[in-house]
Amino acid sequence: MPGQDSWRNWAGNQSATGVTAVHPVGTAGIAAAVRAAAAAGQRVRPIGSGHSFSAIGRPEDVQLVLDRHAALVDVTADGLVTVQAGMPLHRLTAALAARGWTLTNLGDIDRQTVAGALSTGTHGTGAEFGGLADQLRALELVLADGSVLRCSATEHPDVYSAARVGLGALGVLATVTLQAVPAFALRAEEGSASLPELCADFDAFMTSADHVEFYWFPHTDRCATKRNTRVPLAEVAPLPRRRAFWDDEVLANGAFAAVVAAGRLAPPLVRPLARLSSRALTARTFTDAAHRVFVSARRVRFREMEYAVPRDAAPDVLRELRRAVDASEWRVPFPVEVRVAAADDVPLSTASGRATAYVAVHVPAASEPGEYFAAFEAIAGAVGGRPHWGKLHGLDAAALAGRYPRFAEFTAVRDRLDPTGVFGNAHLDRVLGPVTARSGRA
């Protein structure tokens, strides 16, 4: 019955009750649901997998769940793949692999829907590569009046530009067209290094392979490193199944879950367990299909804050974060993730206009981030850091407008397409400001 549905995100830190969940089928079904909600004066939020940690997807009245709008529409001979926006990324990459295609870059989690990943600016790592928005070529957007707008670089280019990272604030993504590439493999080289070494020669290390990242273990100086080099698919040589299961399921998930649980039961154990975990790292090299190497299974739930900072500022950000951790009484069981990306031209992309490094901090899902996240936010903010739209942060529209040179360009498109705030919620009102008509400004 209407008004009887509830919702909770993946991490469990965002929830809503008393909302109407609608599961539309097809673009026409989405448009009909939007028209009905707008006529009733209700606000609409589309939702994918609920993998955002921020309240960006939190519904207030009507929630559009796109689980019945999740099919592969077409793959052309030149790799243009059109997909209904509710399809999860892991299903899309599997479907592409079966046809000899893949996406050129992915994040390390693939449970998100295509629409959710695009809307929040999901990215992977690679100094010469952008996020998912860089692979977008066209989209179909259901607007607040129920009309459907087809956009690309040549059709409604201003809307297309904004909607490449649209926060679900412009309309509902119905279908998207991405540029796939012929399937390739990644040669993965995983090992360890010290944080001072990586900070001392940050650019050289982060550009030493096509896709590079590392994880720093707080309370230690040790980091787990990952360097992935693009190679032909014919070179695939995956780990033996037993080794892969031991490394990725037993150690990376099972043992890590035990470490996190032990730290919650006995907080003084966190620091010695961090040292033990960092020393347990083992080097390994293997080659597998790219979509398998990019992605890691994440079975231990967490809350996350991630900031995009100018790439040349990343070493100082990491040094300051380490000083803050060492000087505090915090007990941090999760490693800090560090990645890079090329600059892009998307108004609300975290990499808009600048080569970027991403630094992400985590706490267990049931924990409050407290002073740890606040301190990191201040450190990143001091160098003009931009928060990931799907992750926790404390900034409002005034602060964000100072971090994004094209912020007003985006909000102007939003105000034009959705003048009464049909696609808003309290979170978007905070980070974008209320739309003109809703705020009463003429």
C-alpha positions in Angstrom: 0.0 0.0 0.0 1.2 3.6 -0.6 3.1 5.1 2.3 4.0 1.7 3.8 7.4 1.2 2.2 10.8 1.6 3.9 14.3 1.9 2.6 17.8 1.5 3.9 21.1 2.0 2.0 23.9 -0.6 1.8 25.9 0.7 4.7 22.8 1.1 6.9 23.5 4.7 7.8 20.6 6.2 5.6 17.0 5.1 5.9 13.5 6.3 5.2 10.0 5.1 6.1 6.5 5.9 5.0 7.5 6.3 1.3 6.0 4.9 -1.8 8.3 2.6 -3.8 7.4 2.4 -7.5 9.0 -0.2 -9.8 8.3 1.2 -13.3 8.8 -0.9 -16.5 10.2 0.9 -19.5 10.8 4.6 -20.2 7.0 5.1 -20.5 6.5 3.6 -17.1 9.1 5.9 -15.6 7.4 9.0 -17.2 4.0 7.9 -16.0 5.3 7.6 -12.4 7.0 11.0 -12.5 3.8 12.7 -13.9 1.7 11.1 -11.2 4.0 12.2 -8.4 4.4 15.7 -9.7 0.6 16.1 -10.1 0.3 15.1 -6.4 2.9 17.6 -5.3 5.3 14.8 -4.3 9.1 14.6 -4.6 10.7 11.7 -6.5 14.1 10.1 -6.0 15.4 7.4 -8.3 17.4 4.7 -6.5 19.8 2.1 -7.7 21.6 -0.3 -5.4 21.7 2.1 -2.5 25.5 2.0 -2.4 25.8 5.8 -1.6 26.8 6.6 1.9 25.4 10.2 1.7 21.7 10.9 1.7 21.7 11.6 -2.0 19.2 8.8 -2.8 17.1 9.1 0.3 13.4 9.4 -0.7 10.9 11.7 1.0 7.7 10.8 -0.9 8.2 8.5 -3.9 11.1 6.3 -4.7 11.6 5.0 -8.2 13.3 1.6 -8.1 14.7 0.7 -11.5 15.1 -3.0 -10.9 12.5 -3.7 -13.6 14.2 -1.3 -16.0 17.6 -3.1 -16.3 18.1 -4.7 -19.7 20.8 -4.5 -22.3 19.3 -2.7 -25.3 22.0 -2.8 -28.0 25.7 -3.2 -28.7 26.8 -1.8 -32.0 29.6 -3.0 -34.2 31.7 -0.1 -33.0 31.1 -0.8 -29.3 28.4 1.7 -28.5 26.4 0.0 -25.8 22.9 1.2 -24.8 21.5 -0.1 -21.6 18.5 0.6 -19.4 19.8 2.6 -16.5 18.8 0.2 -13.7 21.2 -2.5 -14.9 24.0 -3.2 -12.3 27.5 -2.7 -13.5 28.5 -6.3 -12.8 25.7 -7.6 -15.1 26.7 -5.1 -17.8 30.4 -6.1 -17.8 29.5 -9.8 -17.9 27.2 -9.1 -20.9 29.9 -7.1 -22.7 32.5 -9.7 -22.0 30.4 -12.4 -23.6 30.3 -10.2 -26.8 34.1 -9.4 -26.8 33.8 -5.9 -25.3 34.5 -4.2 -21.9 34.5 -0.8 -20.3 37.9 1.0 -20.4 37.9 1.8 -16.7 35.9 0.7 -13.6 35.8 1.4 -10.0 36.7 -1.2 -7.4 33.0 -2.0 -6.7 30.5 -3.1 -9.4 27.3 -3.5 -7.4 26.0 -0.1 -8.4 23.5 0.5 -11.2 24.7 2.2 -14.3 22.5 5.2 -13.5 23.6 5.4 -9.9 27.3 5.1 -10.8 27.0 7.8 -13.4 25.0 10.2 -11.3 27.4 10.2 -8.4 30.6 10.4 -10.4 31.9 6.9 -9.9 35.6 6.5 -11.0 38.4 4.0 -10.9 42.1 4.8 -11.1 44.5 5.6 -13.8 46.5 8.8 -14.5 45.4 8.8 -18.1 41.8 7.7 -17.6 38.6 9.3 -16.4 35.6 8.0 -14.6 32.5 6.4 -16.0 31.2 9.8 -17.2 34.1 9.9 -19.7 32.7 6.8 -21.3 29.2 8.2 -21.8 28.0 9.1 -25.3 24.3 9.7 -25.0 21.4 9.5 -22.5 17.6 9.6 -22.3 16.3 11.7 -19.4 12.7 11.7 -18.1 12.0 15.3 -17.0 9.8 16.6 -14.2 6.8 17.0 -16.5 7.1 13.4 -17.7 8.6 14.4 -21.1 11.6 12.5 -22.4 14.7 14.3 -23.5 17.4 12.6 -25.6 20.8 14.2 -25.1 24.3 13.9 -26.5 27.2 16.1 -27.4 25.1 17.3 -30.4 21.5 17.1 -28.9 20.8 19.4 -26.1 24.5 19.6 -25.3 24.1 21.8 -22.2 21.8 19.2 -20.6 24.1 16.4 -21.7 27.1 18.1 -20.2 25.4 18.6 -16.8 23.8 15.2 -16.7 27.0 13.3 -17.2 27.3 13.6 -13.4 23.7 14.7 -12.6 23.1 13.6 -9.0 19.6 12.5 -10.1 18.7 16.2 -9.8 17.9 16.9 -13.4 15.6 14.0 -14.2 15.5 10.2 -14.2 18.1 8.5 -16.4 16.1 6.0 -18.5 18.7 4.7 -20.9 22.4 5.5 -21.4 24.8 4.9 -24.2 28.5 4.1 -23.3 31.5 3.6 -25.4 32.9 0.1 -24.8 36.3 -1.0 -26.1 37.5 -4.4 -27.3 38.1 -6.7 -24.3 41.5 -6.6 -22.8 43.3 -8.1 -19.8 45.2 -6.5 -16.9 48.5 -7.8 -15.6 48.2 -7.2 -11.8 51.3 -6.7 -9.7 50.5 -6.4 -6.0 53.0 -5.8 -3.2 53.9 -3.5 -0.4 55.7 -0.2 0.1 56.1 2.4 2.8 54.0 5.5 2.9 57.0 7.9 3.1 58.5 6.2 0.0 55.2 6.6 -1.9 54.7 10.2 -0.9 58.3 11.1 -1.8 57.8 10.0 -5.4 54.1 10.0 -5.7 53.7 11.0 -9.4 56.3 8.5 -10.5 54.6 5.6 -8.7 51.1 6.5 -9.7 52.1 6.7 -13.4 54.3 3.5 -13.3 51.4 1.4 -14.8 48.1 2.1 -16.5 46.0 1.8 -13.3 47.7 2.3 -10.0 46.4 2.5 -6.4 47.5 1.9 -2.9 46.1 1.4 0.6 47.8 2.8 3.7 47.3 1.1 7.0 46.8 3.7 9.7 49.0 3.3 12.8 51.7 1.9 10.6 53.9 3.2 7.7 53.0 0.2 5.4 50.9 0.3 2.2 49.4 -2.4 0.0 50.1 -1.5 -3.7 48.3 -2.4 -6.9 49.7 -1.8 -10.3 47.6 -3.0 -13.3 49.0 -2.9 -16.9 46.8 -3.3 -19.9 47.8 -6.3 -22.0 46.1 -8.4 -24.8 43.4 -10.8 -23.6 45.4 -13.7 -25.0 47.8 -13.2 -22.0 45.3 -14.2 -19.4 46.9 -16.2 -16.6 44.7 -16.0 -13.5 45.6 -17.1 -10.0 44.9 -20.7 -9.2 41.4 -21.0 -7.7 42.6 -22.0 -4.3 45.1 -19.1 -4.1 42.5 -16.6 -5.3 39.9 -17.9 -2.8 42.5 -17.8 0.1 43.7 -14.3 -0.7 40.4 -12.7 -1.7 37.8 -14.4 0.5 39.7 -15.9 3.5 42.2 -13.1 4.0 40.8 -10.0 2.4 37.2 -10.6 3.6 37.0 -13.3 6.3 40.1 -12.4 8.2 39.5 -8.7 7.8 36.0 -9.1 9.1 37.4 -10.8 12.2 39.9 -8.0 12.7 37.2 -5.3 12.5 34.9 -7.3 14.9 37.8 -7.7 17.3 38.5 -4.0 17.2 34.9 -3.2 18.0 34.8 -5.6 20.9 38.2 -4.5 22.3 39.3 -1.1 20.8 42.8 -1.3 22.2 43.4 -4.2 19.8 43.0 -2.0 16.7 46.5 -0.7 16.5 48.4 -3.9 17.0 46.0 -5.7 14.6 46.7 -3.0 12.0 50.4 -3.7 12.4 49.8 -7.4 12.1 47.6 -6.9 9.0 50.1 -4.7 7.3 52.9 -7.3 7.8 50.7 -10.1 6.5 50.7 -8.6 3.0 52.1 -11.0 0.3 53.2 -10.1 -3.2 51.4 -11.7 -6.1 51.3 -11.3 -9.9 48.5 -12.5 -12.2 46.7 -11.6 -15.4 42.9 -11.7 -16.0 40.1 -10.1 -17.9 40.1 -6.4 -17.0 36.6 -6.3 -15.5 37.7 -9.0 -13.0 40.9 -7.3 -12.0 39.4 -3.8 -11.6 36.8 -5.0 -9.1 37.2 -6.4 -5.6 34.6 -8.2 -3.4 33.7 -6.0 -0.4 31.9 -8.1 2.1 32.8 -6.1 5.2 30.4 -3.1 5.3 31.7 0.4 6.0 31.0 4.1 5.8 33.2 6.2 3.6 34.4 9.7 3.0 36.4 10.4 -0.2 37.9 13.6 -1.3 39.3 14.5 -4.7 42.3 16.8 -4.4 44.8 18.3 -6.9 47.2 15.4 -7.8 50.2 17.4 -6.7 48.7 18.0 -3.3 48.1 14.4 -2.5 51.4 13.6 -0.7 50.9 16.5 1.7 47.3 15.5 2.4 48.5 12.0 3.2 51.4 13.3 5.4 48.9 15.5 7.3 46.4 12.7 7.7 49.1 10.5 9.1 50.2 13.2 11.6 46.6 13.6 12.7 46.1 9.9 13.2 49.4 9.5 15.1 48.6 12.4 17.4 45.1 11.2 18.2 43.5 8.5 20.2 41.5 7.3 17.2 41.6 3.6 16.4 41.3 3.1 12.6 40.8 -0.5 11.4 40.3 0.3 7.7 43.1 1.2 5.3 43.1 4.6 3.5 42.6 4.2 -0.3 44.5 6.3 -2.8 43.8 6.6 -6.5 44.3 9.0 -9.4 42.4 10.1 -12.5 42.8 12.4 -15.5 41.1 15.8 -15.7 37.7 15.9 -17.4 35.3 18.6 -18.6 32.1 17.6 -16.7 30.7 20.4 -14.5 30.2 18.5 -11.3 32.8 15.8 -11.8 35.3 15.7 -8.9 38.0 15.7 -11.6 36.6 18.7 -13.5 39.4 20.8 -14.9 42.3 19.2 -13.0 44.4 16.1 -12.7 43.1 14.5 -9.5 44.1 12.2 -6.7 41.4 10.5 -4.6 41.9 9.8 -0.9 39.2 7.8 0.9 38.8 7.0 4.6 36.5 4.4 6.1 35.1 3.2 9.4 33.0 0.1 10.1 29.4 0.5 9.0 28.1 0.4 12.6 30.6 3.1 13.8 30.3 6.8 13.9 33.1 8.5 11.9 33.4 11.3 14.5 36.6 13.4 14.6 38.5 11.2 12.2 36.3 12.1 9.2 36.1 15.7 10.4 39.9 16.0 10.6 40.3 14.5 7.1 37.7 16.8 5.7 39.5 19.8 7.0 42.9 18.6 5.6 41.4 17.9 2.2 39.5 21.2 2.3 42.6 23.2 2.8 43.8 22.2 -0.7 40.4 22.7 -2.4 39.3 19.1 -2.1 36.0 18.1 -3.6 33.9 15.4 -1.9 32.6 12.4 -3.8 28.8 13.0 -4.3 27.9 9.5 -3.0 30.0 9.6 0.1 29.9 11.3 3.4 30.8 15.0 3.7 29.7 18.1 5.5 29.7 20.8 2.8 26.8 22.9 1.6 26.0 24.7 -1.6 27.9 27.8 -0.7 31.1 25.8 0.1 30.7 23.6 -3.0 30.2 26.5 -5.3 33.7 27.6 -4.3 35.2 24.2 -5.2 33.5 23.9 -8.6 34.1 26.7 -11.1 31.0 25.5 -13.1 28.7 24.9 -10.2 26.3 27.7 -11.2 26.2 26.3 -14.8 24.8 23.0 -13.3 22.3 24.6 -11.0 21.0 26.8 -13.8 20.2 23.7 -15.9 18.6 22.1 -12.8 16.4 25.1 -12.1 15.3 25.2 -15.8 14.5 21.5 -16.0 13.0 21.0 -12.6 11.7 24.4 -11.5 9.6 23.1 -8.6 12.1 20.6 -7.2 10.3 17.4 -8.1 13.6 15.5 -8.1 15.0 17.0 -4.9 15.3 15.9 -1.3 16.7 17.6 1.8 20.3 16.5 0.9 20.2 18.0 -2.6 18.6 21.2 -1.2 21.7 21.4 1.1 24.4 20.6 -1.5 22.9 22.4 -4.5 20.6 24.9 -2.9 16.8 24.8 -3.4 15.5 25.4 -6.8 14.4 29.0 -7.6 10.7 28.4 -7.5 10.9 26.2 -4.3 13.0 28.8 -2.4 10.7 31.6 -3.4 13.2 33.6 -5.4 11.8 35.2 -8.5 
